[in-house]
């Protein structure tokens, strides 16, 4: 296993940081055990709600797995919904290009590296929730950590050492299998395991050393990210040697084939509904963590009169947590009585979404699923049928739907909002109730503006802005574009 912690892209790391990384790895081994000699085998398992993609989930098995010649692995972790959603985009594009995709969630196993990931994810989720409740914690700890702390090249050094613990999970993989990672840890683990066709799909627009995985091809979505990563700009006090040309590519937004291939059709249907005076369909993606509860409640209170006047229809995806639904029922008068709920009724919900294609839809509709795949993909289904998506500027900032940006959670998300605003398929970040209410009032009253934003999506498709998932697959298979 090559040492990737002491020198990163030709930049030497100080001895103190190296010692910290060694100590950190030893801590995880002491806490979760040493499985470096354990032989893990894998087997494919169906994912019913993603059957149209042909993607199968890799689970533990007693027997070695033999992959087909056209196999492509999507390495990921469950951290919020973002990395899962991007993984779905990669699997979808792989299927469309003739490959057989496999889902590899490194956090889902009973292995040392998996336990390490879950422990770090628990800390991240806890801090994210605290940041929503404490302005002081958010200002002095969370925002600086997400925008500057994760940016330091020394952070990557310690992460690289810890990700060596993931290697045992890769025993069954052919070294040259095409492999796309949607987080740095699955990418680093694959590189440490000597896989040769590794692509890391970087989700954010703000360059951070957190996402470095030397030995993989770094795939970024935007010009801003490309320049920042190419130069490793701001990753240390002094200028650094940057990423070589063959290890970084700007490839466009990571979007599912089902969404990209239907953009013209979906935009035409949206514009027709707008011109016909049907209720404007607004999708609110709450996600798994339920962040921004207060802002969601304020938005719902503001939008309820529009729903009652049949000027808007609301669609909520509560992910795999029902907490936010209960919160809105408690805080917003009339919400519970008005809501039609599809809770753990994915087939019934899917049928409803299909009918949305040609029916006038009114009221409030809520979806929740315990199954993580159904929880994430419900938003994908609704995106095609709605005029507006209200979201924080996370991975959804790059999707082909008109977006109203809520306040960011973590400083790195700011630059996703800026990018979407500049590209013209999104609003600016509405970080206060007043800004959000003004934006919603404007979009619900100004049909010309809403039509313009939708037409911009078609223009961006023509410019291949949304082709990133296809390009990632080609990179993983061929190693170049």
N, C-alpha and C positions, 0 to 999 in steps of 0.2 A: 504494500500500500504506500503510495507516494505521499510524502509530507507536503500538505498544502496550507499549513498554518504558519510556517516560518518565513516564507517568501510568497507574496501574492502579486502576480503579474509583474515579476521582477522587482518588487518593492519589499525590502527586508523589514521584518517585524521585530520590534524590540523584545529583549529577553523577558522583561516583566510580563508582557502580554502573553508570550508563549508559555511561561510558567503558569499563568492564570488559566489558560486553555487546558493545559495538562491536568491541573488541579480540578477543573470543572468536569472533565471527562471522568477522572477517578471518582469524583463525588457521585456521579450517576451510576457508575459500576457498583460502588459500595451500596447505593440505595436500591438499585433495581437488579443487580446481579450481572455476572459476566457470561454472556452467551456467544462469545466469539467463536467457539468451536461447535456450536449447535447447528444442525442442518435443518433448515426450514424448507419445506416443499409447498407448492401452490397448486390450486385447482380453480377452474372457472365456475362462476355461479351467475345465474340469470339475474338481471335487474329489470323487473317487469315494466316499469314506467319508461324505461329507456330502450325498450326492445327495438324501436324503430331505428336506433343507432347501431344495433348489433353489439353493443358494448357489454362485456361480462366482468363481474367483480372477482378479483383474485382473493381467495381465502386459503387458509392453511389446509394441507393435505398430508397423508402418509406416504404418497408416492410422488416421484419427480414429475414435473409437467413438461410436456413437449409442445412448444408453440408452433402454430402454422407458419408457413413461409411469409405470408402477408400480414403477420401480426405487428401491432404497434401498441406500446404500453404508455398509459397516461399515469404518471406518478404524482400523487397529491397527498394532502392532509386535510382533515376537517378542522378548519379554523374560521368560524363564521360561515358564511355561505359563498364568499367570493372565490376561493380556490376551487371549490366544488363546481361552481358555475362555469369557470374558465375551463375546467377539466371536461365538462360536458361539451363545451364548444370544440375542444380538440378531438374528442371522440366522434362528434358529429361530422366534423370535417374529414377525419380519417375514413369514416364509413363512406362518405360521398366520393372520396378519391380512390376507393377500392381496397381499403385496408380493414383488417379485423381488429378493432380496438379492445384493450383490456384495461380495467380500472384497478389501480394499485394504491390503496390508501395506507401509507406506512404507519399511521397512528392507530390502525384498527386491529393490530396483532398483539399477542401477549409476548412481546419481545422487549429486550432492554431498550433498544432505540425507540420503539413505539411508546413505551412508558415515559421516556425522556420527553418526547414530543408532547404527550398529553399533559405532563407536568408543566411544561413551559406555556402551553396553550391555556391552561387553567389560570396561570398567573396573568397572562395577557388579557384574558376575558375579565378577570377580577378588576384589573387596573382600568380597563375600558369602562366598566360599570361605575367604578368610583369616580372616574373623570366626568361622568354625566351628572353626578350628585355634588361634587366638590369643585367649585371654581378655582380654589387655591391649588388643589392637586392637579387639576387640568392645566393651569397656567404654568406652574413651576416644575411639574414632573412629566405629565403625559404628553403635552404638546412638544416640549423640548426633546423628549426621548424619541418620539415618532419622526420628528423633522431633522434632528441633529445627532442624537445618540446612536440611532441605527445607521447613520450615514458614515461613521468612522470606520476606516479600513481595519482597525484593531478589533472591531466587533466581529468582522468576518473571520478573523483569525481564530478566535475562541469558538465560534460557531462551527468552523471547519473541523476542529479537533473533536467536538462533541458528535458531529454527524458521522464520524468513523464508526460509531456504534450501530449504524444502520446497515452496514455491509452484510451481516448474516442473512438478511431477508432477501438478498439478491442471488442466492445460490442457483436457482433454477433458470436464470435469465441467460440466453446466449449473449456473448459479449457485444455482438454487432446488431442486436435488436433495436429498431427505432424506438426512441424513448423520449417523451415530452414530460417535463416536470412543471407543475404550476405553483411551486413554492421552492425556495432555495434548498431546504433540507432534502426533499426527494431528489433534487438534482445533485447535490453534494454527495449523498449516499450512493447514487448511481456511478458517479465519477470515481469515488473511492473504491467501488466494486469493479472498476476497470471496464465499464461499459464505454463503447466508442462512439455511439450515435446519440448523444444526449443534448437535448434542447431545453433550456430553461425559459419558460414564458413568464416574463416579469410583469406583474399586475399593475404596478403603480407608475405614475408619471413623474414622481419625485425620486431622483437617483439616490440609492442608499447601498452601502456596503453589505447590509443585511442580505441583499439579493445576489451577491457575487458568488459564482460557482466556477472557479477556474478549471478548465478542462471541458466545460460544456459550451455550447453556443448560446449566447445571451440574446434572446429575442425580445425587442421592446416595441411599444405600440406607437411612439410619437417621436418627432424630431427633437424635442426638448430632452426626452429621456436618452436618446441616442447620443447626443453631444455630451451630456453629463456623465454617462457611463463610459463613453469612449475615452474621455480625459480623466476619469475618476475625479471629477471636479469637486473640490471641497471635502474629499474623503480624509484629508490630513491637513495639517497646518502648512506644510510645504507641498509644492507641485509633485505629482506622482507620475510614474509611467502608466500609460493607459492600457486599455484592452486592445489586443491585436485585431486587425481587420477581420480575420477568419473566425473570431470568437464573439462577434456582435453584429446583429442585423436589425434594422428597423423594418418591420413587416406589416404593420397595420393593426387594427383593433381585433381582439380575440372574440369572435362571434360565431354562433352556431350556423351550420349550413341551412337549417330550417328557417332561420330568421333572414339570413342574407339572400337566399334564393327567392324569397317571397317579398322583398322590399317594395318593388313597384306595385304589386297587387295590394299589399297591405296599406300603403300610402294612398292609393286610389280609393280604397274603401273608407279610410279615415276622412279624406277630403269630402267624399260624397256625404258621409254622416254629418260633417260640420256644415256643409251647404244646405242640407235638408233640415237643419235645426233640431236634430236628435240630441238627447242628453250627451254632453261631452263625457267620455269615459275616462276616469282618472284612476290609475293603479297606484296604490301605496304599498311599497315593498318594505315590510317591517323587518323581515329576516329572523334569524334564530336568536340573536342576542337581545333584541327588543330595545336597542338604544334609541334615545331621543323621545322617550315616552311623553314628556310634557309638550314637546313641539307637535307630536302627532295629535294629541288631544286638542290643542289650539286650532290646528288645521281642520279637524273634523267639526268642531263647533262652528268654524267660519263657513264650512262647505255645506252644512246641513240645510240651510235655507235654499241653496241652489238645488239640492236633491229634491226637496219638497216642491220646488217650482218646476221640476223636471228639466232643469238646465244642465244638470250634471248627474252622473251615476258613479258610485264609488266601489272600488274593488280592492280588498285587503288580502294580502298574503301574510299570515302570521307565522309562517314557517313551521317549525316543529316545537314552538313554545306558545302556549295559550295565554301566557301572563298578560301580554299587551291587550288582547281581546278583553280580558277581565277588567283591566285598568280602564279601557275606554267605556265599557259598560257602566263602571262605577262613576267615572268623571264626566261623561258627556250625556246629558239628558236626552233621551229619545233614541240613542244609538242602538241599544239592545233590541228595542221593539221594532226598529226598522231593518235590522240586519237579517239577511238570508244566509244561513251558515252551511258550509260544506266541510264538516269536520270529520276527518278520516273517511271521506267518501270520494276518493280520487276518481274512480270511474264515472260516478255521477257528475262530479265537477268537470271532468274532461268533456263529457257529453254537452254540458251547459256551455262550455267555451266554444265548442263547435257550432252550437246554435247561435252564438253571438255574431257569427259571420253575416247572417242575413236577417236577424231580428232586432227590433228596437228594444233596448234594455234600459230599465229604470231602477232606482233604489240603491241599496247597499248590499254588497255581496262579500262574504268572508270565507276564506279557505285556510285550513290548518291540517297538517298531516304529521303523524309521529314518524313515518318513514322519511329519512333525510333526503332521499332522491326525489320523492314526490314533493316534499316541502320546497326544495330548491326549484324544481322544474315547473312548478305551478306558476311562478312568475314568468318564465319563458313562454308558457302557453298564453298567458294574459297579455303579454307585451304586444303580441301581434294584433290583438283585438281592441287595444285601447289607444286613445289619442294622446294621453299624457301619462308619464311615469314620474311620481314623486319619490326621490331617493336621496340618500346621502351620496357624496361624490366618491363612491368606492368603485368596484369593478363595473357596476352598471353605468358609470359615466361614459363608457365606451360603446354602449349598445345602440342599435338603430331605432330609437324611439325618442320622441320629444321629451326631454327631461326637465323637471323643475328641481333644482338642487337645494336640498336642505343644508343645514349647518354641518360642516365636516366633523368627524370624530377621529382625532389624530391628525397632526399637522401635515402628514404626507398626502392626505386626501385633497388638500387645497388645490394642488396642481392638476388633479383630475378634473376638477370643476373649471379651472382656468382653460384647460385644453378644450373641453367640450364647448365652452362658451365661445372660444376663438373659432372653432370649426363650425359653429352655427347650428347645431342640432339640439342646443340646450340653453337654458337660462343661466344667468350668473348665480352665485351662491346666495341663497336667501337665508341669512343667518339670524334674523330676528323675526318675531311674529308679524310686525308691521310690513317688512319687506315681502314675506311670504304671502300675506293677505293681498297686498297690492298686485303681486305677480299673478296670483290665482284669479283675482278680479279681472285683470287685463286679459289673460288668456281665455277666460270664459265669455268675455264681451267682444273681444277683437278677433273676429273670424279670420281676417286677413293675415294677422300675425301668426296665428296657429297654422294656417295653411302654408305660409312661408316657411315655417320651421320644418313642417313635414316635407315640403318640396326639397329642402336642403338635404334631407336624408337620401333622396334619390340621387342628388348631385354627388354626394360623398361616396355612394356606392359606385357610381360611374368612374370616380377617381380611385377606386380600389382601396378606400380607407378601411372598409370592414373585412378585408380579406386575410387578416392576420392568422386565423386558425388554419386556413389552407396552406399558407406559407410556412407555418410551423411544422406541419406534417411533411412538406417537401424538404425542409431543412433536416428533419430527423431521419428521413429516408436517404437523402442524397448527400447531406453534409454541406450543401451550398445551394445558392439560388441562381 
